[in-house]
């Protein structure tokens, strides 16, 4: 699945279908294979939090991405996130940036 298909699903389909497609996308993209199931849940929760902006075609702003990644960085020990995980999560969020 390509990124354009994933974005179209995010804009037009219910979150449950988007969640399935995003899991497939993360599983088969080689650069995101190192994310654990917990990390994928973090990504899904972040995207779900900003899904209305994605649906409206606004996307996730750079400011919001910086805020969210900063919160994750502050809680990285509690969430058991490595520097690579944080970079991957930020990269995934940037895919939804307008």
N, C-alpha and C positions, 0 to 999 in steps of 0.2 A: 504494500500500500504506500502510496506517495503522500507527501505532506498536503498537497492541494486537496486530495480526497478527504483526508482527516479534517481539514479546516471546513470543508463543505458539510461534512457530517456534524461538526461542532455547531455550525450555524443553523442547520435545518432539522436535525434529528433530536429525539429525547436524550437526556443525559445517559441513560442506561445503555443505549446503543453506542453512543460516543465512548463510554467507558470501555466497552468491549473492544472497539476499534483502537483506542489508545493503548490498551494492554497489548494487542497484537503488534501495533507499531513499535512499542518499546521492546517487545520480545524479539522482533526480527531485525531491528536496526542494530548494527554491530556496536555502534558507539554508546548505546544505552543498555547493553546486555548486563553490565555489572550492577545495575540497580536491583536491590532486593525488593521483596514484596512490600515491606514496610515503606521503603522509599517511593515505590510506585503509588502507594496509598497517599503519601504526602503530596505527590504531584497531582493526583486526582482531586484531592481536597482543595488544593490551591486553584486548580482550574475550575472546579465546581463553584468556588467562592466568587470567581470573576466570569462565570459563564454568561451572565446577562450582557456584559460588555462584548464578549465574543459573538453572541447572537446578534447584537446590534451593529456589528461590523466595526466596532471601535477597537477591539482587541485589548490586550493588556498593555498598559502604558509602561514606559521605561521606569518611571517613578515608582509605580506599584511593584514592579519586578525587583527594584532595589530594596524597597521596604520589606517585601516578603522574604527575600534572600537574607537580609540583615536579621530578621526575626529567626530564621532557620539557623543562621550562624551563631546567634546568641544561645540557642537551645541545642546546638549540635551535639554536645555530650549527652544530654538527656535523650535525644532522638537517635543517638548512635550514628551520626553522619560523619563521613570522612570529607576531606577537602575535595576529592574526586566526585563524591556524591553531590556535594553542594554545587560544583561546577556543572555537573550533568543536569541537575534540577534547574539551574539558571538557564542553561542552554535550551531545555525543553520549554520553559516559560517564554523564552525569546522567540520560539517558533510561533507563538500566538500574539506577538507584538505587531501592531499595525504599522 
